Amino acid sequence: MPAAVVDASVAISWCFADQASAETDGLFAIVRDEGAVVPALWFWEVGNVLVRAERRGRMAAGDADRRMALMSALPLWVDQAGIGHAWSETVRLARIGQLSVYDAAYVELSLRRALPLFTQDGPMADAARAQGVTVLPA
């Protein structure tokens, strides 16, 4: 059983030392040991950030591929049911939380699965907390 929903902002913190913290390192250990569930869009979000970082010279050529391979080794479950909520509950949460529908997908998934949300995105965290979701890092 996965321990949490993890968003791209936390996953990216595992890739760059200047974005890492003791809290995000602790969240990595939880995901590594217990697993997490993600919406399918997570893979595109993380991949996009890493490829853009490579293009901008923030990481050496090929580092994005190595980081994606390491992420692929994590016990992640892709939520298949989310698509059925995309134009209903997810859009509703986007509206009330002033979020993109992409970000609301993480909140909806956390609510539906009754799991904490690992995010460093302030508006997403606020919207999730307003719905009663536990958000880490605090």
Secondary structure, 3 states (H helix, E strand, C coil): CCCEEECHHHHHHCCCHHHCCHHHHHHHHHHHHHCEEEECHHHHHHHHHHHHHHHCCCCCCCHHHHHHHHHHCCCEEEECHHHHHHHHHHHHHHHHHCCCHHHHHHHHHHHHHCCCEECCCHHHHHHHHHCCCCEECC
